[in-house]
Amino acid sequence: MNEEERYLLDLQGYLVIENAIEATALARMNAWLDEQEKQDSRWSGQTGNDHLDHLLTWGPDFRALIDNPRVLPVLKGALGDDLRLDHDYAIFLRPGGKGLFLHGGATPHDRTQYYQVIDGKMYNGLVVATYALTDVPEGQGGLVCVPGSHKSNFVCPPALSEVLAPSPVMRQIACKAGDCVVFTEALLHGTLPWQGPHVRRTLFFKYSPGHMMWVNRPYYPLEGQSEMAGLGAELTEVQRLLLNPPYVHDRPRVP
């Protein structure tokens, strides 16, 4: 990543990458989701807060986000070129959908969610690339954080961790459809209740250092009976590298 991106990610703990999804691809993705919603209410955010898995089976536009050229350089700067995609999911929120309490933060230390800079190089645990498929305007809820908390030296007081309303220490991260917010999981973050007039469609791609596995489930198996079975031929070389299981010795680097 460039100097400005590195400075802002270090300063804030997050970075907004505008227009990370090209407009025609964004339109196709939302049109596909509209069709799924017509067939199955689980895709609509009807319950207020719907959690959906297996994004990589949703089609080529969704799989293209694995190694999005607008976002991958930032992820490599945060995690190194031996990074891997650990897991992915989507959350769709209807107006009034519930928020999520603040979590993360640099203290107490978590060996899977951390942030360090040593000799000018960033070292992170889990890092998130979250894509907005619909607009998230200022004041309407969604992702919030405490900027700089990925470097905090004290535990967040419980009274501040309840995300029920805006707070002077919190910042809502407003963004437009197609934008991507990259942040370290060491950042204190959560979700304000969604007050927008439309369904908030958000995709989450969570990356880790090549040696680490976060989710207690098999990684991305491309053979056998898994949801991913048969998709191997649809993936680029870089995407396949990013879906490698966690290990260290002779691990190939992501170009």
Disulfide bonds with the S-S distance in Angstrom:
none
